[in-house]
Amino acid sequence: MARHEAPQTADAAPFHPVRLILIILLILFSISMAAQWYGENVTMPRYCQYPGDVIGRVRQVLNEKEPAGEGDRKPYIIAARLMFLVPRHNDEKQNDYILRLQQHIDKQCR
């Protein structure tokens, strides 16, 4: 019985999973760095215009189930975005978090 084997070509390169994993990690790292740069250099300066209003809305988002009610939700989405950029630490009291947010905004707005 003749055994049928797939012909080996000299052009076929062997598969290197380590190289593929490194490329994927590099892409993920690049995306993470770009998002961090964008957050610090583009998004954060937007909060400098009305920092007191944003902090007040963050407090409402933390305390109320529907802070916007039937009104405009965009200001509360902006406040929630700030909460995403500067997340609350585990077991951090709300007042401490609000103070840290205010300090972060003040630092970014200098």
C-alpha positions as CSV (number, residue, x, y, z in Angstrom):
1,M,0.0,0.0,0.0
2,A,1.3,3.3,-0.9
3,R,1.1,6.1,1.6
4,H,-0.2,9.4,0.4
5,E,1.6,12.3,2.0
6,A,1.1,16.0,1.3
7,P,4.0,17.3,-0.7
8,Q,6.4,19.5,1.3
9,T,7.2,22.8,-0.4
10,A,10.3,24.8,0.2
11,D,8.2,28.0,0.3
12,A,6.1,27.1,3.3
13,A,7.4,28.7,6.4
14,P,6.8,27.0,9.8
15,F,4.1,28.5,12.1
16,H,5.6,30.4,15.0
17,P,2.9,31.0,17.7
18,V,5.3,33.1,19.8
19,R,5.8,35.6,17.0
20,L,2.0,35.9,16.6
21,I,1.5,36.3,20.3
22,L,4.1,39.0,20.5
23,I,2.5,40.9,17.6
24,I,-0.9,40.7,19.3
25,L,0.5,41.9,22.6
26,L,2.3,44.8,20.8
27,I,-1.0,45.8,19.1
28,L,-2.9,45.7,22.4
29,F,-0.2,47.7,24.2
30,S,-0.3,50.3,21.4
31,I,-4.0,50.6,21.7
32,S,-3.8,51.0,25.5
33,M,-1.1,53.6,25.3
34,A,-3.1,55.6,22.6
35,A,-6.2,55.5,24.7
36,Q,-4.3,56.7,27.8
37,W,-2.7,59.5,25.8
38,Y,-6.1,60.5,24.4
39,G,-7.7,60.4,27.8
40,E,-5.1,62.6,29.4
41,N,-4.5,65.1,26.5
42,V,-7.8,65.4,24.8
43,T,-10.6,64.3,27.1
44,M,-9.4,65.6,30.5
45,P,-8.9,69.2,29.4
46,R,-12.6,69.3,28.5
47,Y,-13.4,69.1,32.2
48,C,-11.5,72.3,32.9
49,Q,-14.2,74.6,31.5
50,Y,-16.8,73.8,34.3
51,P,-15.1,71.6,36.9
52,G,-17.6,72.4,39.7
53,D,-20.5,71.4,37.5
54,V,-18.9,68.1,36.5
55,I,-18.1,67.2,40.1
56,G,-21.7,68.0,41.1
57,R,-22.9,65.7,38.4
58,V,-20.5,62.9,39.4
59,R,-22.0,63.2,42.9
60,Q,-25.5,62.9,41.4
61,V,-24.4,59.8,39.3
62,L,-23.1,58.2,42.5
63,N,-26.1,58.9,44.6
64,E,-29.2,58.9,42.3
65,K,-30.7,56.0,40.3
66,E,-31.7,58.3,37.4
67,P,-29.7,61.6,37.9
68,A,-30.9,63.1,34.7
69,G,-34.5,62.2,35.2
70,E,-36.4,63.2,32.0
71,G,-33.8,65.9,31.1
72,D,-30.7,66.0,29.0
73,R,-28.5,63.0,29.7
74,K,-25.3,64.3,28.0
75,P,-23.9,66.1,31.0
76,Y,-24.3,63.0,33.1
77,I,-22.6,60.8,30.4
78,I,-19.7,63.2,30.5
79,A,-19.5,62.9,34.3
80,A,-19.7,59.1,34.0
81,R,-16.8,59.3,31.5
82,L,-14.7,61.1,34.1
83,M,-15.5,58.4,36.5
84,F,-14.2,55.9,34.0
85,L,-11.0,57.9,33.4
86,V,-10.4,58.3,37.2
87,P,-11.9,55.2,38.7
88,R,-12.8,54.9,42.4
89,H,-10.5,52.8,44.5
90,N,-11.9,49.8,46.5
91,D,-13.3,50.9,49.8
92,E,-12.7,54.5,49.0
93,K,-15.3,56.8,50.6
94,Q,-17.4,58.9,48.3
95,N,-16.2,62.2,49.7
96,D,-12.5,61.0,49.4
97,Y,-13.2,60.0,45.8
98,I,-14.8,63.4,45.0
99,L,-11.9,65.2,46.5
100,R,-9.4,63.1,44.5
101,L,-11.4,63.8,41.3
102,Q,-11.3,67.5,42.1
103,Q,-7.5,67.3,42.7
104,H,-7.1,65.4,39.4
105,I,-9.0,67.9,37.5
106,D,-7.1,70.8,39.1
107,K,-3.8,69.1,38.3
108,Q,-4.8,68.6,34.6
109,C,-6.1,72.2,34.2
110,R,-2.9,73.9,35.3
